[in-house]
Each structure stands twice: as C-alpha cells, then as structure tokens.
Amino acid sequence: MGLNQITIGRFAPSPTGPLHFGSLLAALASYLEAKTKQGKWLVRMEDLDKPREVLGAASHILRTLEQFGFEWDGEVVYQSQRSELYQEALTQLEKKSLIYRCKCSRKEIADSYNHKPVHQAPAHHGIDGLIYPGTCRHLNITEMPFSSRIKVSNQPISFNDAVQGIITQNLATQLGDFVLKRADGLFAYQLAVVVDDQTQGVTQIVRGADLLDSTPRQIYLQHQLNYPTPTYAHIPVASNVAGEKLSKQTLAPAITSEQASSWLIKALDFLGQTPPAALASCSHTEILSWAKAHWQLAKVPKQRSIVLA
C-alpha cells in the first residue's frame, strides 16, 4: 500500500436473515481495523443470490448496525445492482481465453469419478467438495444453459494472512476450474467480491475464517484482471458445540439493540481484546470508543473457529 493511500475496509453481509453474533464479529473487527488506521469503513450488501434473500433483511441489518453505534462511509452498495460490472470483468477474462462454457451438474461431476476404476481414480475431494476434472475445458458447447468456468493454473498461490499466517493453495490440484457465472445467469460470489473490492478501492479485508479457503481464488482473479491485492485478516468464526459455524442455517439467534453493550463486550472478549470489567456498565457508544482506542489485531486468536460459550 502506498504511503499516501488511505485505508479502506468493508463489511459485506448477506441479507439472508437478521444480524447474529458471527456477523457482529466480522463487522466489529473490520470496523476497528479500519478506524484505528484513520481509514474508511464501507458496508456492502452481498445480495447476488436473490432466491436466498429474506425480504426486509438488508434494512434490518443496517438498522441493527446503526443501533450498535457503527457508522459507515459513503452509500451502501448492493451487489444485485452491479451485474454490468461483473459482466465487464467476465468479458475481460474471456478475451484472455481463460473462460469456457460448462454443462456439468454436481451429479455429473461425481459420476465422472464414480465410473473410473478405483485404482485409476485420483483423490478427488478438495477444499470445496469435488475437484472439477475439467470435463468441458476442451469442448465447444453451444446449447443453453451453461455455466462459465475459469481455467486455473497448476501453481501455488500464497499469501500472508494477518491472523492465520502463511496460507498456500494450488487451485488446480485442490479445487479445479471454478464457476464465475452460473447456468441460471447469476454471477458467482468469487467474481463479484473481487470486482466490488476493486471498484470500491478496498485495501484491507477483515472477515471470518470460513472464507479463508476462498481467498486464493480471489487473488488468482485479481492477478488475471490486473487488480491490486488487498491485505487479508481472517478472524476465527464462532461455532456451536457441534463445531458448526454460527449462521442463519444453524439457527443462530439474532442480536438485539437492547443488549448492544453486552454483545459488544462479548465480541471484544471473543476477539482477544480483554475488555475491562468496568465496561459492563458503559453504553455501547463508550464501549466502541474504548475499543477504537485499544484495538490490536495481533491479539486476535490465531484459530479458524472458537466454540461460543
């Protein structure tokens, strides 16, 4: 990052339900890391997948953030309104002959392995399910519908995560060519998030470690699109006793503004910031003020997940 470049962080929730504790952790960590560097903090709604969106969830999330004392810079960006930007990026990749059409369903990918003799079948489970075997890479598919996949290279991608340390991944051997536009016409998260971070000038990304394995894909896209790579810090996600990440799918309870102070203290404690007991009687505004004065990313536990007590 250049000496005169302002720090720009962001929080990018999906409006599939109300804000829960896991989302609060990502909001708080990204907010504090940006604000302690006198930077900007943006909010972006990742509402690409309209079938999963819950009506009213986006406005509810924004209202909850306000009630907890968060203040964002600029207007809230909605991914659902940015398809032209994603298509431009896809076209740029097509011009580099990196994109091909694919007709494979998940079942067909699984079947392509199941039909091989056991002694010939490779270890086909990667970081994100089945490794795509490249079935359609050299086919000339014309019939609709089809998805658009990007060709990956057989080279390791490494980055130094500010919390998790050095992460290395080989997309070819651990994932395979991945989808950038689905057969139903929806753009994939991996492409959208890269384009959004670039167009919004994001310089640092602080988010949950559940997205750690996606980062090499995003760095690969940044390289192919000639975008700069932001710095990354993946904080541990909160999980239940079964080891499942707190989410709408695991029925994580919504956080409420009536208990904003206690939720913020709990989040700061989870993030290793050791808030003093005296903060318990303070307002959420005072707690955020203390947090901005004392935030240290280096104190965040270097774990991918922590069971929420």
N, C-alpha and C positions, 0 to 999 in steps of 0.2 A: 504494500500500500504506500502511495506517495506521501511525502512529508506533509503536504498541504491538503490531503484528501480527507474529507470528513467521514467519520464512521457512520455507517447506515446499517442498522439491524432491522429485523422484522419478526412478526408473529403471524403465522398463517394457519388458522384453524379451519376445519371442515365443518360446515353448518349442518351436521347430521344429528344434532341434539344440543342441549344446553352445555355450558362450560362446566367441566368437572375438575377434580384435583390434578389429574395428569396434565390437562391443558393449562391450568394455572401455573404449574411448574415451568412449562415452556414459555409462557407469557412473562412470568416474573424474571426468569434467568435472562431471556433475550432483552427485556426492558432494562434491567440493571446493567448488563454488559454494555449496552449502547449508551445509556445515560451517564455512567461513570466515566465514559470517554468523551463526554460533551457532544455525543452524536445524536442522530435522528433514529426514531423507532417507528416503523411502519406497521400497519395492520392490513392483511390481505385475506380475503375470503376464498378458500380453495373449494369452490362450488362447481367444479367441472362435471362431476357425476350427479346430474340432476335427479336420476331415479333414487339416489340415496339421501338426497337433501330433505330435511324436515322443515315444513312450512313455518316461517317465523323464527327459525333457529339463529339465523345470521343477526337479526336485530336484537335477539335475546342475548347473544354472546357480546355484542358491542355494548349493550346496556349494562351487562354484568361487569365488563372491564371498566367502564366509567364509574360504577358504584364501588369498585375496589380501588379507585384512585389512579388508574392508568390513563395517561394522556398520549395520544399518538400524533405523529406529524403528518400533515397532508391528508388527502382524502383516502378513504378505504377503497381498495381495488378489488374487483370481483373477477375471478378467472372466467366466468361464464360470458363475460363481455369482451373477451380478448382473443377470440378464435382466429381473427385475421393475423395477429402477431404470430400465433403458433403455426399457422399455415405458411407464413413467410419463412419461418425458420426451417420447416419441413422441406419447403421448396429449395432452400439453400443447400440442404443436405442431399436432396435428390440430384442437384446439379453436380455434386461431388461423387455421384454414383454410389452413395452409401445406403440408399433406401431401396427396398424391394417389397413386392406385394406377397402376402402370405394368406393361404386359405386354411391353415391348420387350426383345429379346435384343440382344447386341452386333452380331450379324449383321444384325438388322433395322435397327438404328441406322445401320450402314454402308450398307445398301441404300437407306435413305431419302435419302442423299446421292447415291449412285450413279445413281439413277433421275432425278435432276434434270439438265436441260441444263447443259452446262459453264458457259455464260455466266450461269446463274442460281444456280449452287452457291456458297455462301459459303465462306470459308476455314474449314473445319470441324475442323481439328486444333487442339486447345487444349493446356493444361498437363498434361492427364491422358488423352491419347488423343482420341477423337472427342468433340466438344462435343454434348451431348444437345440435340436440336432441339425438345424439348417436345411430342413426338407425342401423349402421353397426358394432357397437362395439362388439357385441357377435356373429356375423355371420362369417362363414368360406368362404370367397369369393375367387374363383379361376380363374374366367374368366377375361380376359383382356378387356379393360383397367381399371385400378383402381388408385385411389389416396391413399397416405399413411397418415393417421392421427395419432397424438399422444394423448394418454389418459391424461387428466388433472385431478388434484386433487381438491377436494372441500375445499380449504383452501385459506385464503387471502395471497396475495403477496404484500409486502410493500417495498418502497424504498424512500430515501430522495433525491429528485432532487435538485440540487444546485440553480436552478432558481425557479421552480414551487412548491417546498416544498414537504411534505409527500404525496405520491401517493399510494393508496391501491386499489387492484383489486382482485376479485375472478374469476378465469378463468372458473370454472365450471358453475357458475350462470350468468356470464356476457358475455361469449364467446362460451364455449363448446370446445370439442376436435377440434384441428385445423390441417390444412393440412401442411405437411412438404415436400411432393413431389406430384406434380400434376399428373393428369391422362395422360397428354401429355408428361410426363417424365421430365419436368422442376422442379428443386428444388425450394422450396418456399423461399422468401426473409428472413423469420424469422429464418430458419435454416442456410442459407448461411451467414447472417450477424454475427451470433453467432460464427460460425466456423472461419470466417475470422478474427474477432476481437481477438479470442483466438490465432490463428496461427501467427498473426502479433504482438502479445504482447500488444495490445491496453489496456491502463489503464484508460483512460478517454474518454467519448463520449460527444461531444457538437454538438447538431443538433437541427433541428426545432421541435417545439411542436406538429406538425402534427404527429410525431412518438411517442409521449408520451404514447399513449394507447397501442402501440406495445411492450413497454419496459417490462411489466410484463411477457409477453410470452417469451421474450428473456432471462429474468432472470430465468424463470422456466426451459428453455432448458439448461442454464448454470449449474443450480443445477443438472439436470439429467445427464449431461455429465461430471460432476465434474470439471467444469471450474470456475476460479475466476470471480467475477462480477466487471466490471469497475465502476467508478463513472459516474454519468449522470448529464447533464445540458441541459435542453430543452429551447431554446430561443424562443421568440414569432415569429410567422410567419407573413410575410407581406401579407395583404389581400386587395382586391379591395373594392369598396364601397358596393358591393353586399354581402360582407362577405366571398367571395371565396378566398382561398389561391392562391397567385401568382404562376403560374406553366405554363408549356407548354400547358396544357389542357385549361387553362383560357387565353391563348394567351398573356402571359407576354412577354414584349419586351426584346430582347437580350441586354445585356450591351456591350458597345464597349470600346476599349482601348483608343480611342481618348478622352473620358471623364472619364478616370480612376480616376483622382483626385476627381472630383465631386461625383462620385459614391461611393468612399471610405468614403468621408466625410458624405454623406447621410447615409451610412450604420452605421458608428460610432454614428451618431446622433440617428438613429433608435434604436441602442443598448444601449442608455442611457449614452454614454461616453462624451457628451458635448464637442466636438472638438472646439477649439477657432476659431474665425472668421479669424484670420491671416493665418490659414492653407489653406484657399481657394486659395492662390497664390502659394502654395507649390507643388512640384512634388509628384507623387504617392509614390515614394521611401521615401521622407521626411515624408509624412503622415503616412506610415506604421511604420516608425521609431518612430514617436510621439506616435502612438497607442500602440506599444510594451512597451514604457516607462510609459504609463498612463492607460493601460487596467485594469479594475476592473469588474470582473464577477458580483459582488454584485450590480453594478449599472444597470444591465440589467433589464428592466421592467418585473415584475412577472405576465405576461399575456400570454395567449396562442396565441393571434393574435393581430395585430395592423393594422388599416387601413392606407395604404400608402397614404400620402397627395400628 
